[in-house]
Each structure stands twice: as C-alpha cells, then as structure tokens.
Amino acid sequence: MAAYASGNDLLVMYDQELVSQLCSKNGVQVQLADIPTNPVILAQLNRATAEINQACTLGNRYFVQDLQGLAASTDDSIRWSIAGLCCAIAMGLLVEGKATTPKEVEALASGFARAQQIMEMLRQGQLVFPLVPQQTAGVQITRLALGQGGPFSVPNLTCIAQRYFGNLAIQSPGCCNGGRNGFYG
C-alpha cells in the first residue's frame, strides 16, 4: 500500500534543508534532489500512514479504502486533508529521531502537536475529514434479528446472556427451560 503522502509533499510543507538534515546519517546530508526518494523519508511516510490507518480502525469511522480515496483524489483540497496529516506525522517522527527535548520537536515539526490531536479524534471515531461519503462511512451498526424462524433466528441468545450477565428483565418466551432464569432453571 502506498503512503498517503509523497516525499515531494513533505518538501512542500517543510524546509528542504531541515528535512535533509533530519534524514542524514553519520553527519552526511542528503542531497536536495534525493530527498523525495530517500529511504528514511519513505519509511517515515509509510509509518505515518500505518498510524493513521490504525487510528481510523480503532475509531471505526473511516475505512482504509476511504482514506486511499482521499489520498488519490485529483482535488488538492481533498487530497491535502490526509496528505497534510501524513506529512505532519512523518516530520514529527523524523524530528523525534534527532531532537533531545519535546520543545525541540514542537519547534522543528510545526503541526505535529495538532496532528496528534487529530489522531486522537480519529481514535475516538470523530469526524475529521469533511466529506459526506466519509462522514457516513465507518460507524457500523450490526443488526441481528432475534426470534422464531428465518435463517438468522437465534431464540436462545437471551439465555446465553443470562448465563454470563445474570437475570435479564426481558426474556424470550419459551427460552431456556420454559422461561425460567438461567440455563439450569
């Protein structure tokens, strides 16, 4: 799966010299032309994408397919809603690898703190991306028809719940030993 942002996107949002310094190894800076395809940059963009996917999965609001649709959009205002978040997280991860204090991270990776707030909103299942199909996506409601007859009939489900959670106020007629409490009456 491709990252929600590219190395070029990261360079649009952040200073090229700073990014070059952050992805350098052993004090050797990466050439500016090599930054978009630098393995360190690509790894952090992929890591940021994985973190976004994880947050959305926990929040149960957006599906990976929804996010991929945002990232592939030809409308820049739509695409940047996720690419910007991905870049902010990736930059924060780059800075965290080199910075020594949280204040340094905050100073060098502008937007990282806000990205973390947005990630928490995603984990909680809140609406983040301003698109109607994505706003209604996610929040899954599973309906199970209970009762007698039909292919999905589960007449003893109430009794199973009684066994684990004690007596219920509502019981299905004819359930578990003529409607008495519990499996064993």
Secondary structure, DSSP 8 states (H G I E B T S, - for coil): ---SS-HHHHHHHS-HHHHHHHT-BTTB---GGGGGG-HHHHHHHHHHHHHHHHHHHHHTS--HHHHHHHHH-SSHHHHHHHHHHHHHHHHHHHHHHH-SSHHHHHHHSTTHHHHHHHHHHHHTT---S--HHHHHSS--------SSSSTT--TTHHHHHHHHH---S---TT-HHHH-SSS--
